[in-house]
């Protein structure tokens, strides 16, 4: 046993077994992929994305409030996270803000959502 900063650790031997499969190369996610996945990890944000995906067109932020089931300020904060992750884009028309899934991630979002979405 080895002790590191007061915590005992057991040293395990490395196996060199010729019958075992060869090692695989690690594949690390890009920072963009990590940001997108983190953004979608929240239920409210995922609801907003699925609602936009189902709409198929730009949706006014005011119409997303009832869909999300939270207040306008909370929806705005969640939309900001989605915008920063590159999942949604916004187009302002006067005092209104219209959101949509960005074209470059539209297919990716569809593949992530799959058929697991539930419509009310």
Backbone as CSV, one residue per row, in Angstrom:
resi,resn,N_x,N_y,N_z,CA_x,CA_y,CA_z,C_x,C_y,C_z
1,UNK,0.826,-1.187,0.000,0.000,0.000,0.000,0.864,1.240,0.000
2,UNK,0.402,2.262,-0.735,1.094,3.544,-0.760,0.194,4.543,-0.051
3,UNK,0.793,5.494,0.618,-0.015,6.508,1.281,0.255,7.855,0.634
4,UNK,-0.834,8.516,0.148,-0.720,9.822,-0.481,-1.565,10.802,0.311
5,UNK,-0.909,11.774,0.929,-1.602,12.809,1.710,-2.579,12.194,2.711
6,UNK,-2.154,11.164,3.401,-2.974,10.562,4.441,-4.001,9.562,3.947
7,UNK,-4.151,9.382,2.646,-5.117,8.438,2.110,-4.384,7.215,1.580
8,UNK,-4.669,6.035,2.105,-3.985,4.836,1.609,-4.522,4.426,0.228
9,UNK,-3.618,4.049,-0.658,-3.975,3.591,-1.990,-3.344,2.230,-2.226
10,UNK,-4.027,1.389,-2.890,-3.525,0.070,-3.231,-2.943,0.130,-4.634
11,UNK,-1.705,-0.262,-4.792,-1.062,-0.269,-6.103,-1.481,-1.551,-6.815
12,UNK,-2.115,-1.399,-7.962,-2.552,-2.552,-8.742,-1.537,-2.857,-9.828
13,UNK,-1.280,-4.128,-10.057,-0.313,-4.482,-11.099,-0.902,-4.261,-12.489
14,UNK,-0.058,-3.899,-13.437,-0.482,-3.768,-14.828,-0.541,-5.165,-15.425
15,UNK,-1.567,-5.456,-16.127,-1.695,-6.758,-16.765,-1.128,-6.701,-18.169
16,UNK,-0.323,-7.656,-18.482,0.215,-7.765,-19.831,-0.170,-9.141,-20.336
17,UNK,-1.432,-9.269,-20.668,-1.979,-10.558,-21.079,-2.154,-10.567,-22.591
18,UNK,-1.469,-11.461,-23.300,-1.576,-11.493,-24.761,-2.969,-11.894,-25.255
19,UNK,-3.808,-12.463,-24.389,-5.150,-12.852,-24.825,-6.146,-11.705,-24.692
20,UNK,-5.722,-10.649,-24.017,-6.591,-9.484,-23.848,-6.581,-8.648,-25.133
21,UNK,-7.632,-7.912,-25.356,-7.703,-7.045,-26.537,-6.651,-5.948,-26.446
22,UNK,-6.241,-5.467,-27.589,-5.249,-4.395,-27.590,-5.876,-3.101,-27.076
23,UNK,-5.054,-2.248,-26.509,-5.571,-0.991,-25.955,-6.162,-0.099,-27.054
24,UNK,-7.093,0.723,-26.645,-7.719,1.663,-27.583,-7.249,3.070,-27.274
25,UNK,-7.247,3.887,-28.285,-6.868,5.292,-28.109,-8.023,6.049,-27.471
26,UNK,-7.701,6.912,-26.527,-8.728,7.736,-25.892,-9.191,8.806,-26.862
27,UNK,-10.484,9.057,-26.875,-11.058,10.111,-27.707,-11.677,11.133,-26.759
28,UNK,-11.131,12.324,-26.776,-11.600,13.371,-25.871,-12.539,14.316,-26.617
29,UNK,-13.617,14.755,-25.948,-14.554,15.676,-26.601,-13.948,17.061,-26.762
30,UNK,-14.390,17.749,-27.800,-13.952,19.132,-27.989,-14.650,20.017,-26.960
31,UNK,-14.127,21.189,-26.761,-14.739,22.139,-25.824,-16.148,22.506,-26.274
32,UNK,-16.350,22.578,-27.586,-17.678,22.902,-28.125,-18.677,21.802,-27.782
33,UNK,-18.282,20.555,-27.953,-19.173,19.439,-27.641,-19.498,19.403,-26.153
34,UNK,-18.512,19.650,-25.315,-18.746,19.673,-23.873,-19.742,20.778,-23.524
35,UNK,-19.579,21.958,-24.112,-20.489,23.086,-23.843,-21.910,22.758,-24.292
36,UNK,-22.034,22.154,-25.464,-23.373,21.793,-25.960,-24.044,20.768,-25.054
37,UNK,-23.300,19.748,-24.669,-23.878,18.708,-23.812,-24.257,19.264,-22.446
38,UNK,-23.422,20.132,-21.897,-23.754,20.762,-20.615,-25.001,21.619,-20.743
39,UNK,-25.131,22.335,-21.844,-26.305,23.186,-22.054,-27.574,22.352,-22.139
40,UNK,-27.494,21.187,-22.752,-28.669,20.333,-22.894,-28.960,19.494,-21.654
41,UNK,-28.068,19.523,-20.679,-28.224,18.693,-19.491,-29.280,19.212,-18.525
42,UNK,-29.790,20.399,-18.758,-30.823,20.979,-17.898,-32.196,20.723,-18.524
43,UNK,-33.152,20.280,-17.724,-34.478,19.928,-18.248,-35.196,21.115,-18.898
44,UNK,-35.094,22.297,-18.300,-35.758,23.468,-18.876,-35.138,23.825,-20.220
45,UNK,-33.807,23.812,-20.298,-33.147,24.129,-21.573,-33.473,23.077,-22.629
46,UNK,-33.509,21.822,-22.217,-33.857,20.765,-23.168,-35.291,20.941,-23.652
47,UNK,-36.191,21.341,-22.765,-37.578,21.619,-23.158,-37.627,22.749,-24.181
48,UNK,-36.863,23.797,-23.944,-36.825,24.921,-24.886,-36.306,24.465,-26.250
49,UNK,-35.245,23.669,-26.253,-34.670,23.191,-27.518,-35.651,22.287,-28.249
50,UNK,-36.286,21.382,-27.543,-37.256,20.478,-28.186,-38.459,21.246,-28.716
51,UNK,-38.878,22.283,-27.989,-39.991,23.124,-28.445,-39.610,23.854,-29.728
52,UNK,-38.402,24.411,-29.761,-37.930,25.093,-30.972,-37.777,24.106,-32.127
53,UNK,-37.300,22.926,-31.836,-37.124,21.902,-32.860,-38.477,21.514,-33.451
54,UNK,-39.466,21.344,-32.605,-40.810,20.964,-33.067,-41.475,22.089,-33.853
55,UNK,-41.191,23.341,-33.470,-41.807,24.481,-34.154,-41.304,24.577,-35.590
56,UNK,-40.042,24.264,-35.803,-39.490,24.310,-37.147,-39.262,25.705,-37.695
57,UNK,-39.511,26.717,-36.889,-39.300,28.102,-37.315,-38.946,28.927,-36.092
58,UNK,-38.621,30.175,-36.317,-38.287,31.061,-35.200,-39.504,31.253,-34.309
59,UNK,-39.255,31.298,-33.004,-40.333,31.448,-32.021,-39.988,32.633,-31.123
60,UNK,-40.977,33.468,-30.874,-40.792,34.610,-29.989,-40.537,34.100,-28.564
61,UNK,-39.620,34.744,-27.875,-39.282,34.341,-26.509,-40.513,34.339,-25.613
62,UNK,-41.445,35.250,-25.856,-42.649,35.306,-25.018,-43.501,34.043,-25.164
63,UNK,-43.430,33.385,-26.321,-44.176,32.148,-26.523,-43.465,30.936,-25.937
64,UNK,-42.210,31.094,-25.559,-41.468,29.994,-24.943,-41.702,29.920,-23.434
65,UNK,-42.167,31.012,-22.845,-42.389,31.045,-21.398,-43.408,29.994,-20.964
66,UNK,-44.602,29.921,-21.578,-45.543,28.890,-21.134,-45.045,27.473,-21.425
67,UNK,-44.306,27.305,-22.508,-43.787,25.976,-22.852,-42.801,25.494,-21.803
68,UNK,-41.986,26.413,-21.276,-40.958,26.040,-20.301,-41.535,25.877,-18.895
69,UNK,-42.635,26.553,-18.618,-43.250,26.436,-17.299,-42.505,27.198,-16.206
70,UNK,-41.694,28.165,-16.610,-40.978,29.005,-15.651,-41.174,30.458,-16.062
71,UNK,-40.681,31.372,-15.280,-40.852,32.789,-15.559,-40.021,33.282,-16.729
72,UNK,-40.344,34.482,-17.191,-39.679,35.068,-18.350,-38.190,35.279,-18.106
73,UNK,-37.833,35.724,-16.920,-36.418,35.963,-16.620,-35.625,34.652,-16.651
74,UNK,-36.226,33.594,-16.154,-35.573,32.281,-16.161,-35.419,31.768,-17.583
75,UNK,-36.448,31.944,-18.404,-36.364,31.529,-19.813,-35.246,32.303,-20.506
76,UNK,-35.167,33.596,-20.257,-34.117,34.418,-20.873,-32.732,33.927,-20.472
77,UNK,-32.567,33.595,-19.195,-31.270,33.109,-18.721,-30.914,31.778,-19.404
78,UNK,-31.888,30.872,-19.529,-31.644,29.587,-20.188,-31.351,29.771,-21.681
79,UNK,-32.056,30.684,-22.318,-31.797,30.954,-23.740,-30.395,31.525,-23.941
80,UNK,-29.932,32.302,-22.983,-28.567,32.840,-23.065,-27.544,31.705,-23.028
81,UNK,-27.752,30.737,-22.149,-26.838,29.582,-22.066,-26.848,28.813,-23.389
82,UNK,-28.039,28.603,-23.949,-28.151,27.888,-25.229,-27.505,28.682,-26.362
83,UNK,-27.646,29.995,-26.315,-27.026,30.860,-27.335,-25.501,30.790,-27.229
84,UNK,-24.983,30.869,-26.022,-23.534,30.809,-25.816,-22.948,29.457,-26.228
85,UNK,-23.751,28.405,-26.138,-23.302,27.068,-26.549,-23.441,26.873,-28.054
86,UNK,-24.034,27.860,-28.737,-24.189,27.768,-30.189,-25.345,26.897,-30.634
87,UNK,-26.276,26.615,-29.723,-27.408,25.753,-30.057,-28.559,26.555,-30.635
88,UNK,-28.782,27.747,-30.121,-29.844,28.601,-30.659,-29.254,29.929,-31.098
89,UNK,-29.975,30.580,-31.992,-29.608,31.935,-32.403,-30.823,32.822,-32.189
90,UNK,-30.588,34.111,-32.111,-31.664,35.055,-31.850,-31.682,36.102,-32.950
91,UNK,-32.893,36.504,-33.315,-33.086,37.598,-34.256,-34.028,38.584,-33.572
92,UNK,-33.589,39.801,-33.453,-34.405,40.817,-32.778,-35.240,41.575,-33.806
93,UNK,-36.505,41.743,-33.475,-37.424,42.522,-34.310,-38.123,43.504,-33.371
94,UNK,-37.605,44.704,-33.347,-38.132,45.697,-32.412,-37.800,45.276,-30.993
95,UNK,-38.825,45.166,-30.148,-38.599,44.745,-28.764,-38.685,43.233,-28.601
96,UNK,-39.015,42.524,-29.665,-39.196,41.075,-29.596,-37.920,40.342,-29.992
97,UNK,-37.719,39.193,-29.388,-36.562,38.343,-29.699,-37.098,36.997,-30.181
98,UNK,-36.708,36.608,-31.380,-37.136,35.341,-31.966,-35.960,34.370,-31.970
99,UNK,-36.209,33.189,-31.418,-35.161,32.176,-31.299,-35.424,31.008,-32.235
100,UNK,-34.319,30.398,-32.674,-34.420,29.184,-33.486,-33.155,28.364,-33.269
101,UNK,-33.234,27.089,-33.622,-32.063,26.219,-33.561,-31.112,26.681,-34.664
102,UNK,-29.836,26.812,-34.352,-28.886,27.253,-35.378,-28.765,26.177,-36.454
103,UNK,-28.669,26.608,-37.713,-28.609,25.645,-38.822,-27.453,24.647,-38.690
104,UNK,-26.311,25.099,-38.173,-25.154,24.211,-38.102,-25.296,23.090,-37.075
105,UNK,-26.205,23.228,-36.108,-26.396,22.149,-35.126,-27.775,21.511,-35.212
106,UNK,-28.583,21.942,-36.167,-29.956,21.438,-36.278,-29.994,19.909,-36.373
107,UNK,-29.222,19.336,-37.277,-29.216,17.872,-37.455,-28.673,17.180,-36.209
108,UNK,-27.657,17.781,-35.578,-27.090,17.198,-34.364,-28.134,17.167,-33.250
109,UNK,-28.864,18.261,-33.082,-29.899,18.326,-32.045,-30.988,17.297,-32.328
110,UNK,-31.381,17.165,-33.587,-32.385,16.157,-33.945,-31.905,14.757,-33.602
111,UNK,-30.645,14.461,-33.887,-30.131,13.129,-33.607,-30.017,12.872,-32.109
112,UNK,-29.682,13.908,-31.339,-29.603,13.765,-29.888,-30.997,13.554,-29.309
113,UNK,-31.952,14.332,-29.792,-33.327,14.246,-29.272,-33.973,12.924,-29.655
114,UNK,-33.694,12.449,-30.865,-34.285,11.193,-31.306,-35.793,11.217,-31.209
115,UNK,-36.360,10.094,-30.876,-37.816,10.001,-30.769,-38.252,9.962,-29.310
116,UNK,-37.365,10.358,-28.396,-37.687,10.295,-26.968,-38.494,11.489,-26.481
117,UNK,-38.659,12.500,-27.323,-39.402,13.698,-26.907,-40.878,13.355,-26.768
118,UNK,-41.511,13.983,-25.795,-42.941,13.750,-25.536,-43.676,15.046,-25.781
119,UNK,-44.665,15.019,-26.649,-45.484,16.223,-26.900,-46.665,16.234,-25.960
120,UNK,-47.039,17.439,-25.556,-48.229,17.583,-24.688,-49.453,17.808,-25.534
